Amino acid sequence: MSYQDTINYLYNLQKYGIKFGLENTNKLMSMMDNPHLKFNSIHIAGTNGKGSVSAMLASVLQEAGYKVGLYTSPHLINFTERIRINGKEISEDKVIELTDEIRSRLSAAEAADCGDREFTPTFFEFTTTMAFTYFAENNIDIAVIETGLGGRLDSTNVIKPLISVITPIDYDHKEFLGDTISAIANEKAGVIKENGLVVSSPQCSEAEKIIWEVSQIRDVQLFVVGKDASAAEIGCDIDGCRFDYKGIENEFKNLLIPLAGRHQIQNAATALLAIEALGLKINETAIRKGLNKTKWPGRLEIVSREPMIILDGAHNPAAAKRLREFLSENFHNKKIILVLGILSDKDITGIISELLPIAENIILTKPDYYRASDPERIKELVKNHSAAIISNIPDAIMHAKEIAMPDDIICITGSLFTVGEAKAFFSNPSSTKLMAGLRG
């Protein structure tokens, strides 16, 4: 198959939806000779910040000389973004090769009549198998693995990590994880392994209680940012943050992260505490360089300065609140033009309630994705604001640029899928075909 044929096959697996449970993934791991047991790993769960923490950990570990795998989702533009080793994306040829190999093993299992005739993996189960196989084949030192959804029944939870990390927990994916913080936290805490190590970001009281209880039951050593480590802000602006860190043993002054938003300070502290909890003796130079080199696009990412255009994948109320706070603090005297595209299964009302108060102009749009919400539905919720509806993201961006004055701020947000299409547009504005298929 060609690469495009391969990608089409993978995205077509989306029709099998999201399936909670590890049975399929365990079958796939067995078929592929258990690649998940052939490398060390760090497992990252949480509602917000898990991608940033994953990126920081991978960058610091790579700077310290480790060969580091990184598995994250979703991707913004290219499927290959999901699977990396030392920052380098998996090649298209390797995606083809691994897809063919996994499909071949699946066919062999069916032919052998091993009871797997009805066994068809979902998109995420298949790509997780691809990532773990790739990491095992390349003899990495350690993989940083981000959960897809939840934790307890997430496909990635077949690994046996050196340490589990839980970033801030909030409301999201209620239809799968539950409609209370305690229920969601219980699913996220499912990544905690017996007799293991756990690091937690600062949590609300309900989530903190669940993480502590699960850690006690599983005889786990729990480290918490705010108790076992602290980070003191020196200063933040649109280009990043500086802070001091004090941990279990280490103390670093004036660290820099090139990611905007003061919440990234706690994310960085979570990553550094995980390194300390593991007992890794990484020198200060590697710590500084690793944090300085961290890249995590689509999160308070500035793609233009005249006019100022910011991309942020805020897709739940907590993330939208952080975006509002960032915009209010850094551009309080500026006119903000909001380009908003949200998925239909998200808390649209919660997201809107956070962002509308700071928006002067609103442009409602939708990503080219089957779960995208109809802008007309969103407009019904935008009661006291006039809002333009432009059904595709390229035209919505062009309209925003047309009405923006030089000092205005354009913020494109509501979903990582919206942000992904925006990034594709800025990479190639003349292209009408932003990306092929779905992104998972």
Secondary structure, 3 states (H helix, E strand, C coil): CCHHHHHHHHHHHHHHCCCCCCHHHHHHHHHCCCHHHCCEEEEEECCCCHHHHHHHHHHHHHHCCCCEEEECCCCCCCHHHHEEECCEECCHHHHHHHHHHHHHHHHHHHHCCCCCCCCCCCHHHHHHHHHHHHHHHCCCCEEEEECCCCCCCCHHHHCCCCEEEECCCCCCCHHHHCCCHHHHHHHHHHHCCCCCEEEECCCCHHHHHHHHHHHHHCCCEEEEECCCEEEEEEEEECCEEEEEEECCCCEEEEEEECCCCCHHHHHHHHHHHHHHHHCCCCCHHHHHHHHHCCCCCCCCEEEEECCEEEEECCCCHHHHHHHHHHHHHHCCCCCEEEEECCECCCCHHHHHHHHHHHCCEEEECCCCCCCECCHHHHHHHCCCCCEEECCCHHHHHHHHHHHCCCCCEEEEECCHHHHHHHHHHHHCCCCCCCCCCCCC
